[in-house]
Amino acid sequence: MSDGDEDLPRDAKIVKTLLKSMGVEDYEPRVIHQFLELWYRYVVDVLTDAQVYSEHAGKTAIDCDDVKLAIQSKVNFSFSQPPPREILLELARSRNKIPLPKTIAGPGIPLPPDEDTLISPNYQLVIPQKRPAPTQETEDSEEKAEGSPLQETKTDPPQRTTPQRVSFPLGAKRPR
C-alpha cells in the first residue's frame, strides 16, 4: 500500500482493497468515506432489526438466526427482482403492436394530430345574458325631506340571467 494508506482506519483500507480487487483504480478520495457511511448505516439497520426480532422471540441476546432473518428481511424489502425476460418480451410485443400517432409535417416542432394533444379546445363556456331591469325610486319620505333632488336613491332588483351555452368540438376520438 502507498504512504497515505497507513493513516487510514482499518475499514477504509478494506474498502480501498475491495475497489482495487474490482478493477477500480481511479476514484475520488471521498468515495471511500461514502462507502464507509453506507456500510455503517446498513450494519446498524440490520443489527437494530435483529435486536427487535430477538426481543420479539423473548431472547436475552441477539443470535445468528436473528441476524440472518434481519438480512433476509432487508434483501426482500429493499431489492426487487426484475420480471423474467419472457414476460418483458411479451409486454414489448403487445405494446409495439399499437402504432405511434402520425406527426404533422411542417416547420418547427412536429406535433401529433389535434385529437391526440392536450391543446385542442375541449371546454364549454356559459355566457349569461343580461336583461335591463327597470329602476325604482325610493319613496321614503325622510330621504326626500333631507336630501336634494339629486340624491334620489335607485336600487336594482336582482337580475335574472339565462345562460347561453357555447360549445367547442372535442375532436374526433381515435379508435383504440
GROMACS elastic network, one bead per residue, 0.5 to 0.9 nm:
[ bonds ]
;  ai    aj funct       b0    kb
    1     4     6  0.81772   500
    1     5     6  0.61555   500
    1     6     6  0.79901   500
    2     5     6  0.55897   500
    2     6     6  0.76951   500
    3     6     6  0.61439   500
    3     7     6  0.82202   500
    4     7     6  0.59503   500
    4     8     6  0.72968   500
    5     8     6  0.52698   500
    5     9     6  0.84572   500
    5    12     6  0.87732   500
    5    13     6  0.69425   500
    6     9     6  0.80242   500
    6    13     6  0.87139   500
    8    11     6  0.81128   500
    8    12     6  0.59822   500
    8    13     6  0.63414   500
    9    12     6  0.53456   500
    9    13     6  0.64219   500
    9    14     6  0.88530   500
   10    13     6  0.51310   500
   10    14     6  0.63518   500
   10    15     6  0.88767   500
   11    14     6  0.50026   500
   11    15     6  0.63441   500
   11    16     6  0.86538   500
   11    36     6  0.73250   500
   12    15     6  0.50976   500
   12    16     6  0.61769   500
   12    17     6  0.85834   500
   12    32     6  0.63282   500
   12    33     6  0.73988   500
   12    35     6  0.86719   500
   12    36     6  0.69095   500
   13    16     6  0.50094   500
   13    17     6  0.61026   500
   13    18     6  0.85746   500
   13    32     6  0.88059   500
   14    17     6  0.50269   500
   14    18     6  0.61355   500
   14    19     6  0.86647   500
   15    18     6  0.50011   500
   15    19     6  0.62288   500
   15    20     6  0.86193   500
   15    32     6  0.63618   500
   15    35     6  0.72671   500
   15    36     6  0.74929   500
   16    19     6  0.51642   500
   16    20     6  0.62459   500
   16    21     6  0.86625   500
   16    32     6  0.68010   500
   17    20     6  0.50394   500
   17    21     6  0.60948   500
   17    22     6  0.86718   500
   18    21     6  0.50758   500
   18    22     6  0.63233   500
   18    23     6  0.88343   500
   18    24     6  0.87593   500
   19    22     6  0.52235   500
   19    23     6  0.65303   500
   19    24     6  0.52370   500
   19    25     6  0.73753   500
   19    32     6  0.89972   500
   20    23     6  0.51516   500
   20    24     6  0.52546   500
   20    25     6  0.60335   500
   21    24     6  0.74289   500
   22    25     6  0.88056   500
   24    27     6  0.72183   500
   27    30     6  0.84196   500
   27    31     6  0.69677   500
   27    32     6  0.89199   500
   28    31     6  0.55773   500
   28    32     6  0.80557   500
   29    32     6  0.60513   500
   29    33     6  0.76685   500
   30    33     6  0.52270   500
   30    34     6  0.63362   500
   30    35     6  0.87427   500
   31    34     6  0.50061   500
   31    35     6  0.61497   500
   31    36     6  0.85500   500
   32    35     6  0.51790   500
   32    36     6  0.62000   500
   32    37     6  0.86934   500
   33    37     6  0.61666   500
   33    38     6  0.86267   500
   34    37     6  0.51089   500
   34    38     6  0.62168   500
   34    39     6  0.84986   500
   35    38     6  0.50822   500
   35    39     6  0.59562   500
   35    40     6  0.85534   500
   36    40     6  0.60502   500
   36    41     6  0.84672   500
   37    40     6  0.52269   500
   37    41     6  0.60824   500
   37    42     6  0.85416   500
   38    41     6  0.51883   500
   38    42     6  0.61189   500
   38    43     6  0.86452   500
   39    42     6  0.52285   500
   39    43     6  0.62441   500
   39    44     6  0.86641   500
   40    43     6  0.51469   500
   40    44     6  0.60938   500
   40    45     6  0.85550   500
   41    44     6  0.51614   500
   41    45     6  0.61383   500
   41    46     6  0.86377   500
   42    45     6  0.51373   500
   42    46     6  0.61747   500
   42    47     6  0.85987   500
   43    46     6  0.51517   500
   43    47     6  0.60742   500
   43    48     6  0.84535   500
   44    47     6  0.51928   500
   44    48     6  0.59723   500
   44    49     6  0.85401   500
   45    48     6  0.51394   500
   45    49     6  0.61928   500
   45    50     6  0.85564   500
   45    70     6  0.86250   500
   45    74     6  0.87637   500
   46    49     6  0.51872   500
   46    50     6  0.60930   500
   46    51     6  0.86195   500
   46    67     6  0.69051   500
   46    70     6  0.55070   500
   46    71     6  0.60877   500
   46    73     6  0.88772   500
   46    74     6  0.74296   500
   47    51     6  0.60901   500
   47    52     6  0.86417   500
   47    62     6  0.85446   500
   47    66     6  0.86580   500
   47    67     6  0.66855   500
   47    70     6  0.74184   500
   47    71     6  0.88912   500
   48    51     6  0.51011   500
   48    52     6  0.63932   500
   48    53     6  0.87774   500
   48    70     6  0.84956   500
   49    52     6  0.50634   500
   49    53     6  0.62636   500
   49    54     6  0.85912   500
   49    66     6  0.81790   500
   49    67     6  0.79429   500
   49    69     6  0.86360   500
   49    70     6  0.55422   500
   49    71     6  0.86317   500
   49    73     6  0.87866   500
   50    53     6  0.50622   500
   50    54     6  0.60672   500
   50    55     6  0.86053   500
   50    62     6  0.65630   500
   50    63     6  0.82616   500
   50    64     6  0.89838   500
   50    65     6  0.85225   500
   50    67     6  0.50566   500
   50    68     6  0.80809   500
   50    69     6  0.71685   500
   50    70     6  0.52443   500
   50    71     6  0.83993   500
   51    55     6  0.61418   500
   51    56     6  0.85073   500
   51    61     6  0.77744   500
   51    62     6  0.59164   500
   51    66     6  0.73605   500
   51    67     6  0.83280   500
   51    70     6  0.89163   500
   52    55     6  0.51758   500
   52    56     6  0.61063   500
   52    57     6  0.86586   500
   52    66     6  0.86923   500
   53    56     6  0.50339   500
   53    57     6  0.62385   500
   53    58     6  0.87216   500
   53    59     6  0.88760   500
   53    62     6  0.83039   500
   53    66     6  0.60450   500
   53    67     6  0.86954   500
   53    69     6  0.80493   500
   53    70     6  0.77428   500
   54    57     6  0.51444   500
   54    58     6  0.63572   500
   54    59     6  0.53452   500
   54    60     6  0.73234   500
   54    61     6  0.67054   500
   54    62     6  0.55528   500
   54    63     6  0.75952   500
   54    65     6  0.89582   500
   54    66     6  0.60730   500
   55    58     6  0.50030   500
   55    59     6  0.57219   500
   55    60     6  0.71045   500
   55    61     6  0.80792   500
   55    62     6  0.83521   500
   56    59     6  0.76508   500
   59    62     6  0.72639   500
   59    63     6  0.87345   500
   62    65     6  0.81761   500
   62    66     6  0.61703   500
   62    67     6  0.74372   500
   63    66     6  0.55028   500
   63    67     6  0.67088   500
   63    68     6  0.89466   500
   64    67     6  0.52186   500
   64    68     6  0.62167   500
   64    69     6  0.86414   500
   65    68     6  0.50414   500
   65    69     6  0.60782   500
   65    70     6  0.85514   500
   66    69     6  0.51132   500
   66    70     6  0.61436   500
   66    71     6  0.86412   500
   67    70     6  0.50441   500
   67    71     6  0.61497   500
   67    72     6  0.85356   500
   68    71     6  0.51467   500
   68    72     6  0.60716   500
   68    73     6  0.84864   500
   69    72     6  0.50737   500
   69    73     6  0.60296   500
   69    74     6  0.86172   500
   70    73     6  0.50275   500
   70    74     6  0.62308   500
   70    75     6  0.86796   500
   71    74     6  0.50884   500
   71    75     6  0.62301   500
   71    76     6  0.86352   500
   72    75     6  0.50700   500
   72    76     6  0.60947   500
   72    77     6  0.86264   500
   73    76     6  0.51251   500
   73    77     6  0.61278   500
   73    78     6  0.81788   500
   74    77     6  0.53960   500
   74    78     6  0.55107   500
   74    79     6  0.78258   500
   75    78     6  0.53853   500
   75    79     6  0.55928   500
   75    80     6  0.81926   500
   76    79     6  0.60737   500
   76    80     6  0.70752   500
   77    80     6  0.73507   500
   81    84     6  0.87503   500
   82    85     6  0.84792   500
   83    86     6  0.83392   500
   83    87     6  0.66176   500
   83    88     6  0.68340   500
   84    87     6  0.55646   500
   84    88     6  0.66080   500
   84    89     6  0.89115   500
   85    88     6  0.51204   500
   85    89     6  0.61593   500
   85    90     6  0.86561   500
   86    89     6  0.51326   500
   86    90     6  0.62125   500
   86    91     6  0.86569   500
   87    90     6  0.51419   500
   87    91     6  0.62030   500
   87    92     6  0.86131   500
   88    91     6  0.51130   500
   88    92     6  0.61430   500
   88    93     6  0.86323   500
   89    92     6  0.50444   500
   89    93     6  0.61489   500
   89    94     6  0.86883   500
   90    93     6  0.50829   500
   90    94     6  0.62434   500
   90    95     6  0.85807   500
   91    94     6  0.52692   500
   91    95     6  0.61163   500
   91    96     6  0.85069   500
   92    95     6  0.51444   500
   92    96     6  0.59394   500
   92    97     6  0.86408   500
   93    96     6  0.51780   500
   93    97     6  0.63719   500
   94    97     6  0.54020   500
   94    98     6  0.75696   500
   95    98     6  0.59201   500
   95    99     6  0.87779   500
   96    99     6  0.68554   500
   96   100     6  0.87351   500
   98   176     6  0.85966   500
   99   102     6  0.86056   500
  100   103     6  0.88633   500
  101   112     6  0.60940   500
  101   113     6  0.73741   500
  101   116     6  0.76602   500
  102   111     6  0.85631   500
  102   112     6  0.59137   500
  102   113     6  0.68689   500
  103   110     6  0.59923   500
  103   111     6  0.54822   500
  103   113     6  0.64801   500
  104   110     6  0.57556   500
  104   111     6  0.56819   500
  104   112     6  0.59937   500
  104   113     6  0.65938   500
  105   108     6  0.89194   500
  105   109     6  0.89295   500
  105   110     6  0.62229   500
  105   111     6  0.81222   500
  106   109     6  0.80048   500
  106   110     6  0.68946   500
  107   110     6  0.76116   500
  111   114     6  0.82977   500
  111   117     6  0.81104   500
  112   115     6  0.81483   500
  112   116     6  0.61212   500
  112   117     6  0.67032   500
  113   116     6  0.54829   500
  113   117     6  0.68139   500
  114   117     6  0.53272   500
  114   118     6  0.79410   500
  114   119     6  0.73551   500
  114   120     6  0.58355   500
  114   171     6  0.73048   500
  114   172     6  0.88864   500
  115   118     6  0.79655   500
  115   119     6  0.88417   500
  115   120     6  0.68763   500
  115   170     6  0.78716   500
  115   171     6  0.52890   500
  115   172     6  0.60873   500
  115   173     6  0.63544   500
  115   174     6  0.75582   500
  116   119     6  0.89330   500
  116   120     6  0.85727   500
  116   171     6  0.89399   500
  116   173     6  0.82137   500
  116   174     6  0.82464   500
  117   120     6  0.64406   500
  118   121     6  0.81941   500
  118   122     6  0.87405   500
  119   122     6  0.85501   500
  120   169     6  0.87700   500
  120   170     6  0.74066   500
  120   171     6  0.74608   500
  121   124     6  0.88824   500
  121   168     6  0.63747   500
  121   169     6  0.69470   500
  121   170     6  0.64080   500
  121   171     6  0.81409   500
  122   167     6  0.85340   500
  122   168     6  0.63392   500
  122   169     6  0.65012   500
  122   171     6  0.78205   500
  123   167     6  0.69816   500
  123   168     6  0.63920   500
  123   169     6  0.82573   500
  123   170     6  0.76653   500
  124   165     6  0.70669   500
  124   166     6  0.58524   500
  124   168     6  0.64030   500
  125   164     6  0.82600   500
  125   165     6  0.61045   500
  125   166     6  0.53667   500
  125   167     6  0.67708   500
  125   168     6  0.87764   500
  126   163     6  0.58138   500
  126   164     6  0.56605   500
  126   166     6  0.64495   500
  126   167     6  0.89478   500
  127   162     6  0.85307   500
  127   163     6  0.55661   500
  127   164     6  0.51336   500
  127   165     6  0.64861   500
  127   166     6  0.75792   500
  128   161     6  0.56020   500
  128   162     6  0.58036   500
  128   164     6  0.59735   500
  128   165     6  0.87084   500
  129   160     6  0.85852   500
  129   161     6  0.54406   500
  129   162     6  0.56392   500
  129   163     6  0.61594   500
  129   164     6  0.68919   500
  130   133     6  0.88811   500
  130   159     6  0.73270   500
  130   160     6  0.74799   500
  130   161     6  0.57772   500
  130   162     6  0.78329   500
  131   159     6  0.71676   500
  131   160     6  0.74274   500
  131   161     6  0.72221   500
  132   159     6  0.80842   500
  133   156     6  0.68705   500
  133   157     6  0.72592   500
  133   158     6  0.85701   500
  133   159     6  0.68644   500
  134   156     6  0.73793   500
  134   157     6  0.83080   500
  135   154     6  0.63289   500
  135   155     6  0.64970   500
  135   156     6  0.58785   500
  135   157     6  0.81339   500
  136   153     6  0.84479   500
  136   154     6  0.57277   500
  136   155     6  0.60632   500
  136   156     6  0.70401   500
  136   157     6  0.86520   500
  137   152     6  0.69458   500
  137   153     6  0.61803   500
  137   154     6  0.51793   500
  137   155     6  0.71595   500
  138   141     6  0.87402   500
  138   143     6  0.84692   500
  138   144     6  0.89438   500
  138   152     6  0.73949   500
  138   153     6  0.61875   500
  138   154     6  0.67674   500
  138   155     6  0.79664   500
  139   142     6  0.87881   500
  139   143     6  0.80024   500
  139   144     6  0.75950   500
  140   143     6  0.56546   500
  140   144     6  0.66671   500
  140   145     6  0.88867   500
  141   144     6  0.53119   500
  141   145     6  0.61919   500
  141   146     6  0.87786   500
  142   145     6  0.51413   500
  142   146     6  0.62418   500
  142   147     6  0.84341   500
  143   146     6  0.53122   500
  143   147     6  0.57309   500
  143   148     6  0.87942   500
  143   151     6  0.84599   500
  143   152     6  0.80791   500
  143   153     6  0.87258   500
  144   147     6  0.54024   500
  144   148     6  0.70767   500
  144   149     6  0.74487   500
  144   151     6  0.83072   500
  144   152     6  0.76568   500
  145   148     6  0.79125   500
  147   150     6  0.77642   500
  147   151     6  0.58167   500
  147   152     6  0.78043   500
  148   151     6  0.54964   500
  148   152     6  0.77539   500
  149   152     6  0.61683   500
  150   153     6  0.88580   500
  156   159     6  0.79010   500
  167   170     6  0.89718   500
  168   171     6  0.88687   500
  169   172     6  0.83907   500
  170   173     6  0.83296   500
  173   176     6  0.88923   500
